[in-house]
Amino acid sequence: KGNIRNPFFTGELYQLIKNVNDRLNIKQLLNIKAASIINIPLFFQYYYELRGDQLNPIQMGCFDEYLIIIQHLKRKIFNGIGSLAKQALMEELADLIEQDNNQLYIGKRQVYTIVKQYRAAYSDLLYAGILHEVNLNYEVRQQTIIGFQSDIIAAYFIALKLYNRRLDPVELVEVLAHSYKDDYIKKILLKWLLLFYMESGDLTLIDELANIPFIVEEQLFEVIAFVCEGLYLLYPPSAAQH
């Protein structure tokens, strides 16, 4: 579905990386995270499009993973036939996303009218694997929910709507802090918002990191690493020298 086949076998992934970047040896390749996003063939393709023969999964961080997701969304939602309808559908669904046990989902009955309005776009997103339907059978009732390919993808559209409200960083942190999402989801939303801000050349949200109540100390280091990686990739030192 959506051109995503089963993950690479370890040997397949090592050989593919060596074919692209033969400067890496087997000992280095053993350090690649087993659950890395690039174990999925389509996402490896996007990683290659981002980095070319300079790709180095050993040094790949969280920011790279978010850039790979953006490549995926560009291909499956933001480009091609029906792209405007798919964007409009995802924006409307973003307001109705619920959470249970760290998983984001939508009750299909709640969005029946919306799905009916964007029937072709909805079918395309199901085929692409961005969305999927799950039937939950309870003792006395049945419920169909709409799930997402990943929570990071679901959070992208929530964060995008927040960003487009043009709140100042202090207000934005306040909205995040009082959202119904738990800290796991808030952290993903924060990373997307930091990426949007950095990409637009606005670093004011970074100044608020020390004032974010839902980020505990160990998570703060993770978020700071995400910011440092993003600044390096978006504003490389070599570009600043010219």
Backbone as CSV, one residue per row, in Angstrom:
resi,resn,N_x,N_y,N_z,CA_x,CA_y,CA_z,C_x,C_y,C_z
1,LYS,0.848,-1.192,0.000,0.000,0.000,0.000,0.879,1.235,0.000
2,GLY,0.597,2.167,-0.887,1.350,3.395,-0.909,2.818,3.226,-1.225
3,ASN,3.187,2.142,-1.920,4.569,1.880,-2.306,5.504,1.672,-1.106
4,ILE,4.958,1.279,0.027,5.794,0.943,1.182,5.737,-0.565,1.374
5,ARG,6.859,-1.220,1.087,6.904,-2.663,1.256,7.490,-2.975,2.614
6,ASN,7.701,-4.267,2.882,8.261,-4.669,4.157,9.640,-4.048,4.355
7,PRO,10.052,-3.863,5.615,11.371,-3.268,5.871,12.496,-4.094,5.246
8,PHE,13.608,-3.414,4.974,14.793,-4.110,4.479,15.263,-5.138,5.499
9,PHE,15.818,-6.248,4.999,16.614,-7.107,5.860,17.902,-6.349,6.178
10,THR,18.536,-6.677,7.291,19.735,-5.961,7.720,20.799,-5.963,6.632
11,GLY,21.039,-7.129,6.035,22.055,-7.232,4.980,21.725,-6.377,3.772
12,GLU,20.441,-6.331,3.421,20.013,-5.501,2.291,20.309,-4.036,2.548
13,LEU,19.986,-3.581,3.767,20.195,-2.177,4.113,21.685,-1.834,4.089
14,TYR,22.523,-2.699,4.680,23.966,-2.456,4.695,24.517,-2.349,3.280
15,GLN,24.093,-3.288,2.419,24.609,-3.289,1.053,24.166,-2.054,0.286
16,LEU,22.925,-1.646,0.485,22.407,-0.465,-0.207,23.175,0.783,0.221
17,ILE,23.426,0.911,1.524,24.175,2.066,2.025,25.597,2.059,1.460
18,LYS,26.214,0.889,1.427,27.578,0.781,0.883,27.603,1.149,-0.592
19,ASN,26.555,0.794,-1.335,26.485,1.130,-2.756,26.438,2.642,-2.972
20,VAL,25.797,3.342,-2.033,25.654,4.793,-2.152,26.875,5.512,-1.585
21,ASN,27.337,5.073,-0.418,28.454,5.736,0.258,29.461,4.659,0.680
22,ASP,30.428,4.371,-0.180,31.376,3.292,0.105,32.457,3.692,1.104
23,ARG,32.361,4.912,1.642,33.326,5.327,2.662,32.995,4.727,4.029
24,LEU,31.772,4.221,4.184,31.366,3.612,5.447,31.727,2.140,5.455
25,ASN,32.288,1.654,6.551,32.642,0.231,6.639,31.596,-0.533,7.447
26,ILE,31.708,-1.846,7.426,30.713,-2.698,8.088,30.648,-2.409,9.582
27,LYS,31.794,-2.168,10.218,31.810,-1.880,11.656,30.985,-0.633,11.959
28,GLN,31.076,0.381,11.108,30.276,1.586,11.293,28.791,1.300,11.081
29,LEU,28.488,0.490,10.072,27.097,0.194,9.743,26.381,-0.540,10.870
30,LEU,27.135,-1.265,11.678,26.526,-1.991,12.795,25.927,-1.049,13.833
31,ASN,26.298,0.222,13.772,25.787,1.205,14.726,24.452,1.816,14.307
32,ILE,23.947,1.463,13.130,22.663,2.000,12.675,21.543,1.466,13.550
33,LYS,20.654,2.351,13.983,19.549,1.944,14.846,18.662,0.926,14.131
34,ALA,18.322,-0.141,14.841,17.499,-1.205,14.243,16.132,-0.676,13.819
35,ALA,15.608,0.292,14.568,14.269,0.814,14.268,14.328,2.094,13.443
36,SER,15.431,2.351,12.782,15.569,3.579,12.007,14.502,3.663,10.921
37,ILE,14.040,4.879,10.680,13.003,5.112,9.676,13.450,4.670,8.286
38,ILE,14.765,4.711,8.016,15.247,4.369,6.670,15.269,2.869,6.424
39,ASN,14.878,2.065,7.422,14.694,0.632,7.159,13.519,0.392,6.216
40,ILE,12.644,1.396,6.077,11.521,1.307,5.139,12.005,1.805,3.786
41,PRO,11.903,0.981,2.739,12.481,1.346,1.437,12.108,2.722,0.914
42,LEU,10.836,3.090,1.008,10.410,4.390,0.484,11.081,5.530,1.239
43,PHE,11.211,5.375,2.553,11.845,6.429,3.347,13.352,6.480,3.110
44,PHE,13.965,5.329,2.815,15.374,5.356,2.428,15.544,6.163,1.133
45,GLN,14.615,5.992,0.203,14.649,6.754,-1.051,14.591,8.254,-0.773
46,TYR,13.707,8.657,0.148,13.606,10.083,0.485,14.887,10.573,1.150
47,TYR,15.490,9.741,1.993,16.744,10.108,2.646,17.844,10.307,1.601
48,TYR,17.858,9.434,0.608,18.845,9.563,-0.472,18.605,10.854,-1.263
49,GLU,17.336,11.192,-1.494,17.029,12.442,-2.208,17.508,13.666,-1.421
50,LEU,17.466,13.575,-0.088,17.908,14.687,0.755,19.430,14.804,0.808
51,ARG,20.123,13.665,0.875,21.561,13.685,1.154,22.451,13.193,0.013
52,GLY,21.875,12.513,-0.973,22.684,12.001,-2.075,23.759,11.048,-1.578
53,ASP,24.933,11.063,-2.214,25.992,10.129,-1.825,26.697,10.545,-0.534
54,GLN,26.212,11.633,0.084,26.742,12.053,1.383,25.931,11.467,2.551
55,LEU,24.924,10.666,2.231,24.100,10.131,3.304,24.947,9.310,4.268
56,ASN,24.649,9.460,5.536,25.385,8.742,6.576,24.414,8.411,7.706
57,PRO,23.777,7.243,7.639,22.767,6.888,8.643,23.310,6.852,10.065
58,ILE,24.618,6.685,10.226,25.206,6.653,11.562,25.030,7.997,12.246
59,GLN,25.117,9.060,11.473,24.990,10.413,12.014,23.574,10.973,11.891
60,MET,22.661,10.151,11.403,21.300,10.619,11.183,20.581,10.835,12.512
61,GLY,20.022,12.015,12.680,19.325,12.344,13.916,17.842,12.519,13.697
62,CYS,17.168,13.000,14.733,15.713,13.157,14.706,15.273,14.186,13.669
63,PHE,16.066,15.247,13.482,15.680,16.276,12.522,15.618,15.701,11.113
64,ASP,16.579,14.835,10.777,16.549,14.163,9.475,15.268,13.361,9.307
65,GLU,14.834,12.698,10.370,13.608,11.900,10.286,12.405,12.792,9.963
66,TYR,12.360,13.964,10.560,11.259,14.891,10.290,11.326,15.403,8.845
67,LEU,12.533,15.637,8.328,12.670,16.063,6.933,12.230,14.955,5.977
68,ILE,12.501,13.708,6.346,12.063,12.574,5.528,10.536,12.508,5.509
69,ILE,9.905,12.721,6.664,8.439,12.745,6.724,7.889,13.852,5.839
70,ILE,8.548,15.012,5.829,8.102,16.112,4.970,8.177,15.705,3.500
71,GLN,9.255,15.032,3.116,9.362,14.541,1.732,8.191,13.613,1.399
72,HIS,7.859,12.752,2.362,6.756,11.811,2.182,5.432,12.563,1.996
73,LEU,5.194,13.562,2.835,3.955,14.330,2.742,3.887,15.132,1.448
74,LYS,5.026,15.644,1.003,5.045,16.377,-0.268,4.600,15.473,-1.413
75,ARG,5.075,14.239,-1.403,4.735,13.310,-2.493,3.291,12.830,-2.416
76,LYS,2.836,12.560,-1.207,1.543,11.905,-1.049,0.374,12.861,-0.841
77,ILE,0.651,14.106,-0.421,-0.438,15.043,-0.134,-0.293,16.353,-0.898
78,PHE,0.899,16.939,-0.874,1.065,18.311,-1.359,1.357,18.414,-2.861
79,ASN,1.493,17.296,-3.536,1.723,17.324,-4.982,0.742,16.393,-5.687
80,GLY,0.599,16.587,-6.988,-0.197,15.667,-7.787,-1.671,16.023,-7.852
81,ILE,-2.406,15.136,-8.500,-3.843,15.345,-8.696,-4.564,15.321,-7.349
82,GLY,-5.440,16.273,-7.154,-6.241,16.312,-5.935,-5.495,16.794,-4.707
83,SER,-4.346,17.429,-4.887,-3.539,17.831,-3.733,-4.272,18.843,-2.846
84,LEU,-4.993,19.781,-3.453,-5.700,20.787,-2.656,-6.804,20.143,-1.808
85,ALA,-7.499,19.173,-2.394,-8.552,18.474,-1.648,-7.952,17.666,-0.506
86,LYS,-6.802,17.033,-0.733,-6.156,16.257,0.327,-5.668,17.161,1.455
87,GLN,-5.126,18.314,1.099,-4.697,19.265,2.130,-5.888,19.760,2.937
88,ALA,-6.966,20.103,2.238,-8.166,20.601,2.924,-8.740,19.534,3.860
89,LEU,-8.749,18.292,3.396,-9.254,17.196,4.228,-8.404,17.038,5.490
90,MET,-7.080,17.005,5.340,-6.209,16.816,6.493,-6.313,17.986,7.466
91,GLU,-6.514,19.186,6.949,-6.680,20.350,7.834,-7.965,20.239,8.657
92,GLU,-9.032,19.760,8.019,-10.286,19.608,8.757,-10.198,18.471,9.773
93,LEU,-9.521,17.394,9.400,-9.373,16.268,10.316,-8.516,16.641,11.525
94,ALA,-7.558,17.558,11.326,-6.626,17.928,12.401,-7.361,18.439,13.643
95,ASP,-8.478,19.109,13.449,-9.229,19.661,14.584,-9.964,18.593,15.388
96,LEU,-10.081,17.393,14.826,-10.895,16.346,15.457,-10.062,15.164,15.937
97,ILE,-8.757,15.318,15.928,-7.873,14.235,16.355,-7.964,14.056,17.870
98,GLU,-8.136,12.810,18.283,-8.170,12.461,19.701,-6.939,11.626,20.036
99,GLN,-6.797,11.336,21.325,-5.635,10.563,21.741,-6.027,9.519,22.765
100,ASP,-5.435,8.338,22.621,-5.636,7.275,23.594,-4.361,6.450,23.655
101,ASN,-3.771,6.338,24.841,-2.537,5.566,25.013,-1.447,5.971,24.025
102,ASN,-1.191,7.267,23.963,-0.135,7.817,23.101,-0.393,7.633,21.610
103,GLN,-1.594,7.237,21.232,-1.911,7.052,19.820,-2.956,8.071,19.397
104,LEU,-2.716,8.689,18.258,-3.650,9.675,17.727,-4.598,9.010,16.731
105,TYR,-5.854,9.362,16.811,-6.855,8.745,15.940,-8.072,9.665,15.847
106,ILE,-9.016,9.284,14.962,-10.272,10.021,14.803,-11.402,9.004,14.712
107,GLY,-12.489,9.240,15.403,-13.665,8.387,15.252,-14.314,8.669,13.898
108,LYS,-14.469,7.635,13.077,-14.968,7.860,11.716,-16.375,8.452,11.713
109,ARG,-17.199,8.046,12.659,-18.569,8.559,12.706,-18.577,10.081,12.885
110,GLN,-17.596,10.584,13.644,-17.513,12.028,13.880,-17.244,12.811,12.595
111,VAL,-16.528,12.179,11.676,-16.085,12.913,10.479,-16.745,12.382,9.213
112,TYR,-17.854,11.680,9.373,-18.514,11.082,8.214,-18.840,12.126,7.148
113,THR,-19.372,13.273,7.567,-19.745,14.328,6.616,-18.515,14.870,5.894
114,ILE,-17.431,15.045,6.631,-16.191,15.560,6.026,-15.639,14.557,5.029
115,VAL,-15.575,13.296,5.423,-15.057,12.250,4.540,-15.904,12.143,3.277
116,LYS,-17.219,12.257,3.440,-18.137,12.197,2.284,-17.856,13.351,1.320
117,GLN,-17.548,14.519,1.870,-17.278,15.695,1.048,-15.978,15.533,0.249
118,TYR,-15.002,14.838,0.843,-13.694,14.660,0.200,-13.445,13.177,-0.096
119,ARG,-14.439,12.523,-0.660,-14.388,11.069,-0.822,-13.167,10.609,-1.630
120,ALA,-12.891,11.257,-2.751,-11.757,10.848,-3.595,-10.436,11.083,-2.870
121,ALA,-10.316,12.233,-2.209,-9.088,12.547,-1.475,-8.879,11.544,-0.341
122,TYR,-9.942,11.192,0.337,-9.860,10.224,1.446,-9.388,8.866,0.927
123,SER,-9.952,8.438,-0.195,-9.533,7.158,-0.793,-8.060,7.185,-1.178
124,ASP,-7.609,8.312,-1.725,-6.192,8.443,-2.103,-5.282,8.327,-0.877
125,LEU,-5.683,8.946,0.228,-4.858,8.907,1.439,-4.856,7.525,2.073
126,LEU,-5.965,6.797,1.944,-5.987,5.406,2.404,-5.044,4.556,1.553
127,TYR,-5.101,4.747,0.252,-4.244,3.972,-0.656,-2.770,4.292,-0.417
128,ALA,-2.472,5.560,-0.148,-1.078,5.969,0.077,-0.559,5.505,1.433
129,GLY,-1.457,5.066,2.302,-1.038,4.597,3.617,-0.949,5.697,4.657
130,ILE,-1.254,6.935,4.276,-1.225,8.043,5.242,-2.286,7.817,6.320
131,LEU,-3.458,7.355,5.895,-4.555,7.031,6.810,-4.880,5.546,6.697
132,HIS,-5.490,5.003,7.723,-6.002,3.638,7.653,-7.199,3.519,8.582
133,GLU,-8.059,2.585,8.292,-9.254,2.372,9.113,-9.080,1.115,9.958
134,VAL,-9.557,1.194,11.188,-9.499,0.060,12.107,-10.883,-0.132,12.719
135,ASN,-11.373,-1.369,12.675,-12.660,-1.683,13.295,-12.424,-2.190,14.714
136,LEU,-13.027,-1.504,15.680,-12.910,-1.908,17.078,-14.210,-2.595,17.483
137,ASN,-14.105,-3.837,17.913,-15.287,-4.592,18.319,-15.368,-4.651,19.837
138,TYR,-16.416,-4.050,20.367,-16.683,-4.129,21.793,-17.820,-5.125,22.010
139,GLU,-18.131,-5.401,23.266,-19.161,-6.401,23.553,-20.522,-5.998,23.011
140,VAL,-20.868,-4.717,23.123,-22.217,-4.305,22.709,-22.209,-3.290,21.581
141,ARG,-21.049,-2.941,21.066,-21.021,-1.958,19.983,-19.785,-2.151,19.120
142,GLN,-19.841,-1.548,17.948,-18.704,-1.586,17.027,-18.366,-0.158,16.629
143,GLN,-17.066,0.125,16.536,-16.644,1.474,16.186,-15.500,1.399,15.179
144,THR,-15.567,2.249,14.165,-14.481,2.357,13.202,-13.717,3.637,13.487
145,ILE,-12.396,3.501,13.614,-11.573,4.684,13.823,-10.635,4.868,12.629
146,ILE,-10.221,6.106,12.432,-9.252,6.440,11.395,-7.914,6.669,12.083
147,GLY,-6.930,5.861,11.723,-5.592,6.000,12.275,-4.662,6.644,11.265
148,PHE,-3.484,6.989,11.722,-2.478,7.638,10.882,-1.272,6.726,10.711
149,GLN,-0.571,6.928,9.609,0.627,6.126,9.361,1.610,6.250,10.517
150,SER,1.677,7.430,11.120,2.479,7.627,12.326,1.942,8.827,13.083
151,ASP,2.240,8.879,14.388,1.832,10.034,15.182,2.537,11.299,14.721
152,ILE,3.746,11.145,14.175,4.485,12.322,13.688,3.746,12.964,12.520
153,ILE,3.150,12.140,11.662,2.374,12.668,10.538,1.103,13.362,11.045
154,ALA,0.412,12.732,11.974,-0.797,13.356,12.532,-0.455,14.684,13.195
155,ALA,0.637,14.694,13.958,1.040,15.904,14.676,1.451,17.020,13.725
156,TYR,1.953,16.671,12.554,2.343,17.685,11.574,1.171,18.621,11.275
157,PHE,-0.006,18.061,11.056,-1.154,18.876,10.652,-1.730,19.656,11.830
158,ILE,-1.637,19.101,13.032,-2.047,19.861,14.212,-1.107,21.052,14.389
159,ALA,0.202,20.787,14.284,1.207,21.845,14.466,1.093,22.908,13.385
160,LEU,0.807,22.487,12.159,0.695,23.446,11.054,-0.454,24.424,11.300
161,LYS,-1.580,23.903,11.817,-2.711,24.790,12.118,-2.349,25.755,13.248
162,LEU,-1.620,25.258,14.237,-1.171,26.137,15.314,-0.231,27.218,14.788
163,TYR,0.698,26.818,13.952,1.670,27.770,13.399,0.963,28.846,12.579
164,ASN,-0.027,28.447,11.812,-0.737,29.397,10.947,-1.618,30.374,11.723
165,ARG,-1.796,30.142,13.008,-2.535,31.108,13.835,-1.676,32.339,14.152
166,ARG,-0.384,32.240,13.877,0.546,33.369,14.053,0.549,33.900,15.488
167,LEU,0.507,32.999,16.440,0.640,33.391,17.833,2.092,33.754,18.115
168,ASP,2.312,34.601,19.112,3.704,34.834,19.471,4.191,33.618,20.260
169,PRO,5.512,33.397,20.357,6.036,32.168,20.976,5.526,31.908,22.388
170,VAL,5.371,32.957,23.196,4.873,32.777,24.565,3.444,32.237,24.539
171,GLU,2.604,32.801,23.681,1.221,32.327,23.550,1.187,30.901,23.019
172,LEU,2.070,30.611,22.080,2.111,29.283,21.475,2.463,28.223,22.514
173,VAL,3.452,28.502,23.342,3.829,27.575,24.419,2.664,27.390,25.386
174,GLU,1.948,28.471,25.662,0.787,28.404,26.555,-0.293,27.492,25.970
175,VAL,-0.558,27.627,24.684,-1.563,26.773,24.028,-1.130,25.314,24.082
176,LEU,0.130,25.046,23.800,0.639,23.670,23.855,0.520,23.101,25.266
177,ALA,0.896,23.904,26.246,0.901,23.440,27.633,-0.492,23.051,28.112
178,HIS,-1.523,23.727,27.597,-2.886,23.472,28.054,-3.690,22.621,27.061
179,SER,-3.009,22.075,26.067,-3.720,21.209,25.121,-4.063,19.890,25.807
180,TYR,-5.007,19.146,25.232,-5.430,17.882,25.834,-4.459,16.757,25.528
181,LYS,-3.497,17.005,24.656,-2.522,15.978,24.319,-1.531,15.802,25.474
182,ASP,-1.045,14.570,25.676,-0.087,14.366,26.760,1.305,14.835,26.335
183,ASP,2.267,14.732,27.255,3.587,15.315,27.008,4.313,14.666,25.827
184,TYR,4.050,13.390,25.595,4.658,12.705,24.440,4.253,13.389,23.138
185,ILE,2.961,13.672,22.994,2.469,14.317,21.782,2.889,15.785,21.749
186,LYS,2.853,16.447,22.900,3.278,17.853,22.952,4.719,18.008,22.462
187,LYS,5.571,17.047,22.814,6.971,17.118,22.389,7.083,17.003,20.870
188,ILE,6.284,16.134,20.267,6.290,16.011,18.802,5.786,17.297,18.162
189,LEU,4.703,17.851,18.718,4.172,19.118,18.208,5.219,20.217,18.315
190,LEU,5.913,20.267,19.454,6.941,21.283,19.656,8.048,21.167,18.616
191,LYS,8.456,19.947,18.309,9.521,19.758,17.314,9.080,20.260,15.942
192,TRP,7.831,19.958,15.570,7.332,20.469,14.283,7.317,21.989,14.278
193,LEU,6.855,22.587,15.353,6.782,24.047,15.418,8.176,24.668,15.375
194,LEU,9.133,24.054,16.059,10.513,24.538,16.001,11.044,24.460,14.571
195,LEU,10.713,23.365,13.876,11.147,23.219,12.486,10.531,24.309,11.616
196,PHE,9.230,24.556,11.777,8.566,25.595,10.981,9.203,26.964,11.234
197,TYR,9.458,27.253,12.505,10.069,28.543,12.859,11.469,28.657,12.255
198,MET,12.290,27.626,12.428,13.664,27.678,11.913,13.675,27.815,10.392
199,GLU,12.780,27.071,9.745,12.727,27.116,8.285,12.379,28.513,7.788
200,SER,11.569,29.255,8.573,11.185,30.614,8.168,12.197,31.662,8.627
201,GLY,13.271,31.215,9.290,14.303,32.145,9.743,13.976,32.843,11.045
202,ASP,12.957,32.367,11.751,12.530,32.971,13.018,12.985,32.059,14.165
203,LEU,13.875,32.553,14.996,14.436,31.733,16.078,13.831,32.075,17.445
204,THR,12.750,32.836,17.453,12.188,33.296,18.731,11.603,32.158,19.566
205,LEU,11.089,31.112,18.929,10.545,29.997,19.706,11.662,29.271,20.455
206,ILE,12.847,29.234,19.867,13.988,28.593,20.536,14.277,29.287,21.860
207,ASP,14.085,30.603,21.900,14.348,31.364,23.132,13.430,30.955,24.276
208,GLU,12.312,30.301,23.945,11.344,29.923,24.977,11.567,28.509,25.521
209,LEU,12.578,27.801,25.039,12.757,26.400,25.432,12.891,26.232,26.941
210,ALA,13.568,27.153,27.575,13.766,27.037,29.028,12.481,27.279,29.811
211,ASN,11.442,27.781,29.136,10.189,28.127,29.819,9.041,27.202,29.465
212,ILE,9.355,26.047,28.895,8.300,25.124,28.463,8.016,24.129,29.587
213,PRO,6.838,24.191,30.210,6.573,23.404,31.424,6.478,21.902,31.209
214,PHE,6.133,21.464,30.019,5.926,20.031,29.802,7.183,19.298,29.320
215,ILE,8.299,19.992,29.219,9.555,19.366,28.817,10.442,19.202,30.050
216,VAL,10.609,17.958,30.488,11.479,17.698,31.646,12.937,17.727,31.193
217,GLU,13.857,17.686,32.158,15.266,17.940,31.861,15.833,17.010,30.790
218,GLU,15.581,15.693,30.907,16.153,14.765,29.929,15.559,14.981,28.532
219,GLN,14.278,15.401,28.479,13.665,15.698,27.188,14.197,17.006,26.616
220,LEU,14.568,17.930,27.477,15.098,19.209,27.008,16.376,19.002,26.219
221,PHE,17.240,18.093,26.682,18.465,17.795,25.943,18.137,17.248,24.549
222,GLU,17.113,16.406,24.483,16.694,15.844,23.199,16.194,16.946,22.262
223,VAL,15.388,17.862,22.805,14.851,18.953,21.983,15.968,19.897,21.548
224,ILE,16.912,20.184,22.442,18.045,21.052,22.089,18.888,20.401,20.988
225,ALA,19.079,19.085,21.083,19.820,18.374,20.034,19.092,18.486,18.694
226,PHE,17.762,18.391,18.740,16.944,18.544,17.532,17.156,19.928,16.928
227,VAL,17.154,20.966,17.773,17.351,22.343,17.305,18.747,22.522,16.718
228,CYS,19.762,22.006,17.399,21.142,22.151,16.916,21.319,21.473,15.564
229,GLU,20.749,20.285,15.439,20.825,19.560,14.168,20.102,20.343,13.071
230,GLY,18.937,20.895,13.417,18.172,21.664,12.440,18.900,22.908,11.987
231,LEU,19.496,23.625,12.918,20.248,24.840,12.559,21.433,24.501,11.664
232,TYR,22.087,23.382,11.964,23.248,22.975,11.160,22.819,22.601,9.741
233,LEU,21.686,21.883,9.619,21.241,21.431,8.300,20.625,22.557,7.480
234,LEU,19.881,23.446,8.158,19.219,24.535,7.427,20.148,25.706,7.159
235,TYR,21.110,25.900,8.054,22.063,27.006,7.905,23.492,26.491,8.060
236,PRO,23.958,25.664,7.113,25.284,25.057,7.242,26.386,26.111,7.314
237,PRO,27.461,25.820,8.085,28.559,26.783,8.233,29.155,27.233,6.908
238,SER,29.243,26.324,5.937,29.841,26.674,4.631,29.028,27.740,3.926
239,ALA,27.669,27.683,4.102,26.798,28.688,3.448,26.980,30.053,4.111
240,ALA,27.220,30.052,5.430,27.358,31.310,6.155,28.648,32.039,5.784
241,GLN,29.630,31.291,5.317,30.921,31.884,5.000,30.923,32.617,3.665
242,HIS,29.904,32.331,2.821,29.888,32.925,1.470,29.097,34.210,1.430
